[in-house]
Amino acid sequence: MCGIAGIYSHKPAAPELYESIVHLQHRGTDAAGIMTYDKRMHKEKGLGLARDIFTKDNIPLLTGNIGISHNRYPTHGGFGHGEVQPVWTSVPYGIAIAHNGQITNYDELVEEVTKTEKRYLNTTSDTEVILHIFAEELNKNGNPQTSEEFFDVLCEVVSTLFKKVRGAYSITALIVGKGLVVFRDPRGIRPLVRGERVNENKWPSKGGTDYIFASENTMFYSMGYESKGNVLPGELIYVDNDGKLFSKRLVKEEFNPCIFEYVYFARPDAILNDVGVYRSRLRMGQNLAYAWKKKYPDITPDIVIPAPSTANTSALSFAHEIGVRYSEGLYKNHFIGRTFIMPGQEERKRSVKHKLVPQETEIRGKKVLIVDDSIVRGNTSREIVRMVKDFGAKEIYFVSACPPLKFPCYYGVSLPTREELIAGNKSVDSIKEILGVDILMYQEIDDLVEAVTRIGDHHIDTPCMACLDGHYVVNGRKVHELVHED
Ligand code: SF4
């Protein structure tokens, strides 16, 4: 999972690209980068958090009113500085791209890029492969002069790319002398939203409008952008040097956005695919509560505690629905990163204890119901249960807003292998024993889908939920057909 942004503005783009990265920091803490251009490209990248990479000295050096940015959370490729995005090539024009997602036919495309097109790959990142496919197709398509001609060429190029590249990809790109380009894979698996802002002084843009495209709209309000919905699945958008916007939906397939964005990844204030993340999490808690009352009509906990902080919203509506007090019985230290996206098992285990501190007054002698957003490997959940036991809980019930995660993700979320996923090959009863709880209840898949799609003027056909049901939406293939490709 990563965060991307692309900006066309009447003022220098870099400060706002930095602000975008900060607002998307939860989507990837491994590395970050910004590239802009005026007459030539300017870049600054590094490992770690945005606030440690970008400074008041290096941001002004990123000149130009068009640029792209990236927060990295690796799902393909290594952890080194060379893998940090945006990635770029000088032929043709000078192109840089930032990518959120993961491609599933990487090996096949590497063959094409290196053997047929004789291009050199500097990294093992799938983003670099997308860059070279895009650059090669653009190079083959003549020398368009006007923006209209260039957009026609882009339509050809991205249509070909859609046929070649399988998997999930939301892309922001800059092309020196030409402008900003964005597109989203035909299934719309990873999010990409768009915003607009009226220019203050109409310079240098002749269009009168600034544009932003980003993984989430979480930064729009603070930067004065108005939300204009989504980049559609299979849509290409081009903003030329003068701020003129061209767009076309090149292919129309089923719309299958990732359901796990709503469960865990996206910030609660984001609106993705015309569905509010916060509201969807409230509905997840509500549906869980309906299921609890049906399944355990005679069991009422004394308090409902979220495993902070993604589960706070679902726990709140769950508690409200069953009429039990909501309690922040686990205090979270906000200065420690998200455990799920930390690379090593040991780091993850260690950080749970540092991150969460139980509040004895809320727990001792009580029947405690813990709501978590999901159970991935089970380590964090087990650790939380152990801590709540240590602090004197009489009974512990554990409910997950997400159904059992049984299959890995090949579309840009680093869900581990089936062996590492606790629900990959274990029954709910044995997971209950491993966690050491009195009751374990998971959300049903249908209830989760209902929670995400119940309300909103959205056009979601079926969300991707391959990690839950093993149905991989790209080309309708099943898990066993995909596992050898990655
Ligand atoms: Fe999202 Fe799961 Fe689909 Fe991956 S497999 S895109 S995590 S729903």
Residues whose N, C-alpha, C, O or C-beta is under 5 A from the ligand:
A	BS01	SF4	C258 I259 F260 P408 C409 Y410 Y411 V413 C464 M465 A466 C467
